[in-house]
Amino acid sequence: MVDYIKLKQGLDIPIEGIPKARIIKSIISETVAVKPTDFKGVIPKLSVKEGDSVKAGSLLFTDKKRPEIRFTSPASGTVSEIVRGEKRKLLEIRIKASSQTEYVQFDLPKGDALTKEQVINALLESGLWVCIKQRPYGIIPSPETAPKAIFISGFNSAPLAADMDYTLREDFENVQAAIDALSRIVPGAIHFGLSVKTCMSTPFHKLNGVIFHKFEGPHPAGNVGIQIHHVCPVNKGDVVWTIDLHLLAIIGKLFTKGICDMTKTVAVGGPRVSDPGYVRCLSGMCMKDISDMVNDNVEKLQEGCPVRFVSGNVLTGTNVGAEGYLGFFDNQITVLTEGKYNETLGWAKIFRPKKFSFASTYFSWLTPKKKYRMDTNLNGDVRAFVMTSKYSKVLPMDIYPVYLLKAILADDIDKMEQLGIYEVIEEDFALCEYIDPSKIDIQAIISRGIDTMIKEMA
């Protein structure tokens, strides 16, 4: 019998610019980039220099502390630039891509001939081991760790998220191949979350070798951390792995074709996109490749405000700028207006039909199906951190979010353990940050707590 879990807490943000199910264009990027900053806890050690020729799947850098963790190129071409920041921190490795992609070939046995050691070695050599995240902490796991389970979410409930059934409609066999391979290295079960709305229409309900769970409710029902909490909570000493579904398909290509093919179907949406839809591209594509999709027709109130390019969704994505690059874990780009404007006596306006309010301050609750042209304006500054029960209305987890945040700020390790630090990563608290009346960067606080735990428990 398939588990059915209904979540009442959460919030679907009604933002304008939902991507329509069609491919707008296929992008052949002139330059792609790999960003070590996408990977939590990694200290990169370069294996290439500017001018070196690489193939898709060629080694770019390793983790200094764990040299077996390799990071490879998504494209073939030439290393054009190595970008560093303060204290020579490695930020990007940019590759001038060739017109025809050449792949490093990995010779692997097929089907039942695969062994545990071969699967692990293939993932490490190809650089696809880094697709796996470990709970607790959301870091790359050690190949020597045996998790009690793997969790995969078969849908994404975030604002303007990509429709997995559409983007991976031709990758069922690749996803199945990846599951078959991973089942050889995990002693526990592989859990797969489905949406109640699409559980019968999605092709992934036919997968073999997984345990299905059906989820109903608003965002963050599609977050794998929420699904883990309701199926198999992470306690002290437990380790589980998670893999994004689009990265699972890329792992599957390794075992079906013997290549590291980082081609993705990426959703491009948001209020500033003239024709929201999907593009085919390589991981690490440049945002200037979609600049022609940006709409210059904005409201008079927002004239002169620049555009923000977000790699990911509006809650957890990264502002990469118009010349930035798509993140490794992202299959979504959101384009919206920078909210650099002030409204005279805006706080005193009661009737604001163009504004959405979670707290029913305005009358948006009268039009639940309306979509809003949202921007990045905070409408005020950071305020005192007040005790509030609002977080529990959008966080469907049996924890006390305010007390956990305060324990992190106080560096109280014991309290952090007792209050659930092992169960959460930054994305689980994204909605709390969105509705926070104090306008505090809550995800940064969670990140600080995780860094503290990694340091103290090393």
TATA-V217237 format. One record per pair of residues at least 24 apart in sequence whose ideal C-beta (glycine too) atoms are under 8 Angstrom apart, sorted by the first residue. I is the first residue (numbers start at 1). J is the second residue. Records with the same first field share a line. If there is no record, write none. Layout:
I=J  J
//
This chain:
2=212  213  214
3=212  213  214  231
4=196  214  216
5=213  214  215  216  227  230  231
6=215  216  217
7=215  216  217  218  221  226  230  396
8=217  396
9=217  392  393  394  395  396
10=217  218  219  220  221  394  396  431
11=218  219  358  393  394  431  434  435
12=157  159  218  219
13=159  219  314  315  356  374  434
14=356  364  368  369  370  371  372
15=159  160  270  271  314  336  371  372  374
16=270  271  371  372  373  374
17=160  269  270  271  272  273  276  334  335  336  371
18=160  269  276  371
19=160  162  163  267  268  269  276  277  278
20=275  276  277
21=163  166  277  278
22=277  278
23=265  277  278  279  280
24=268  275  277  278  279  293
25=279  280
26=279  280  281
27=279  280  281  282  285  289  290
28=97  99
29=75  97  281  282  284  285  286  289
30=96  97  286  289
31=80  94  95  96  97  286
32=74  75  94  95  97  282  283  284  285  286  325
33=83  92  93  94  95  284  286  325
34=60  71  73  74  92  93  95  284  328
35=91  92  284  325  327  328
36=61  71  90  91  93
37=91
38=327  328  329
39=71  130  140  328
40=137  138  139  140  450
41=137  139  140  454
42=69  71  140
44=71  90
46=82  90  93
48=79  93
49=79  82
50=79  80  81  82
51=78  79
52=78  79
53=77  78  79
54=78  79  95
55=102  103  104
56=101  102  103  104  259  260  261  262
57=103  104  106  126  127  259  260
58=104
59=127
60=93  127
61=90  93
63=140
66=142
68=124  143
69=124  129  130  140
70=124  125  126  127  129
71=127  130
72=104  126  127  260
74=260  262  282  283  284
75=101  262  282  284
76=100  101  102  103
92=325
95=284
97=282
103=259  260  261
104=259  260
105=258  259
106=254  258  259  260
107=258
108=254  255  258
110=255
111=180
114=180  181  184  255
115=184
116=184  185
119=181  182  184  185
120=185
122=181  254  255
123=251  254
126=254  260
127=260
128=247  250  251  254  260
130=328
131=243  244  247  248  250  251
132=241  242  243
133=241  242  243
134=239  240  241  242
135=225  228  234  239  240  241  242  422  423  425
136=234  238  239  421  422  423  450  453
137=425  450  453  454
138=425  426  450
139=454
141=239  241
145=239
146=186  187  239
147=186  188  239  240  241
148=187  188  232  238  239  240
149=186  188  189  190  191  232  240  241
150=182  186  188  189  190  191  240  241  242  243
151=191  193  224  227  228  231  232  240  241  242
152=190  191  192  193  210  224  242  243  244  245  248
153=193  222  223  224  227  244  245
154=192  193  194  195  202  204  245
155=193  194  195  198  202  222
156=222  332
157=195  218  219  220  221  222  223
158=219  220  222  223  313  315  316  332
159=219  313  314  315  334
160=267  269  270  276  313  314  332  334
161=222  267  313  332
162=246  265  266  267  278  331  332
163=267
164=202  204  245  246
165=198  201  202  203  204
166=265  278
167=246  264  265  266  267  278  331
168=245  246  249  265
169=203
171=249  252
172=203  204  206  207
173=252  256
174=248  249  250  251  252  253  256
175=204  207  245  248  249  252
176=207  208  209  252
177=252  255  256
178=248  249  251  252  255
179=207  208  209  210  248
180=209  255
181=251  252  255
182=243  251
183=209
186=241
191=227  231  232
193=222  224  227
195=221  222
204=245
217=396
219=431
220=394  395  396  427  428  430  431
221=396
223=427  428
225=423  424  425  427  428
226=396  397  428
228=423
229=396  397  398  423
230=396
233=423
234=422  423
235=422
236=417  422
238=422
244=329  331
246=331
247=329
264=331
265=331
266=326  330  331  332  333
267=331  332  333
268=293  332  333  335
269=332  333  334  335
270=310  314  333  334  335  336
271=335  336  337  373  374  375
272=298  307  335  336  337
273=335
281=326
283=326  328
284=325  326  328
285=325  326
286=323  324  325  326
287=311  320  321  322  323  324  325  326  333
288=322  323
290=333  335
291=322
293=335
294=335
298=337
299=373
301=341  343
302=337  339  341  375
305=337  338  339  340  341  375
306=337  338  340
307=335  336  337  338
308=335  336  337  338  376
309=333  335
310=334  335  336
314=374
315=427  430  431  433  434
316=426  427  430  443
336=374  375  376
337=373  375  376
338=375  376
339=375  376  377  378  379
340=377
341=377
343=379
346=379
347=379  380
358=390  394  434  435
359=390  435  437
378=439
380=439
381=439
382=438  439  440
383=437  438  439
384=438
385=438  440
386=437  438
388=436  437
390=432  435  436  437
391=432  435  436
393=435
394=431  432  434  435
395=428  429  431  432
397=423  424  428
399=423  424
401=429  432
404=449
405=442  445  446
407=449
408=445  446  448  449  452
409=445
411=452
413=452  453  456
416=449  452  453
421=449  450  453
422=453
425=450
426=450
//
